[in-house]
Amino acid sequence: MPGWQKVYEDNKDKNFEILSVAVDGQGAEVVKPYVKGTTFTTVVDENNTLVNMFRFKAIPNGIFIDEDGIIRLIKEGFKVENSEHVKAVEQLINKEVEQIEFDDSAPKSEQSDLQLQLAQTKFKLGMEYAKQKRDDEALKELDDAILLDPDNFTIRKQRWYIRYPEKFSPVIDFDWQTGQLEKEQKYEEHHRNQGLVCGPDGCFLPSR
């Protein structure tokens, strides 16, 4: 998070704090290598609570809360590499604007509440298996979860972390993630077109 460290150092004397929330069901030890060199606070959301609360489908995300607890900015896919995103934060810090709204700020979902709840149940179970090093069982639950909630990048990332750990350490291969996402989405779309059925026992192709 070197980019956010600079934003923090440049603005920490203006009544500005950063609380970084790492969304990782495998716990704090997995997160530690990615927060080296940062001086702002980082906490770990092992239960996906923040993602579920705001229905985020991707990471990272940005939420700006003022001194009175009012949300002044919320953006899915918020990145420090995006100068527009950083400028928005600086405008709010300097009180140049009261609110920032991006055209695509509101997360969207085509899944029913029941599907999303089931996906999260399977996600949590999968992460419990992962903590116990029961990777095959973890992947079964996570594979089912992503079929129920295909736009959820948090779930997708945890599947990748178990299957392809070399893509996350010592550095995260973002180019690989982009290619893998495209490949998986094509595969999933093909199966949806074949009439894939998802339910409490998982996802499967109905018998003809």
Number of C-alpha atoms within 10 A of each C-alpha: 12 13 12 17 16 13 16 18 14 12 15 14 9 10 10 17 15 16 10 17 15 22 23 20 23 20 17 16 9 12 17 12 12 15 16 10 10 16 11 15 11 16 13 19 17 17 18 19 12 14 18 13 8 13 16 23 22 18 18 18 17 18 14 19 15 15 8 6 8 10 13 16 19 20 22 21 17 18 17 20 10 9 9 13 17 16 12 18 20 17 14 18 18 13 10 10 13 12 15 17 12 13 6 10 16 14 14 12 15 10 13 11 10 11 18 21 16 20 27 23 16 24 29 21 17 28 27 17 19 20 13 11 12 13 18 14 16 24 21 17 24 26 21 23 30 23 22 25 22 22 18 21 17 20 28 23 19 23 25 17 14 16 13 12 13 13 16 15 12 10 10 13 12 11 9 10 16 10 10 12 15 10 11 13 13 11 11 15 12 12 15 13 8 11 11 15 14 17 13 11 8 17 16 14 12 10 4 3
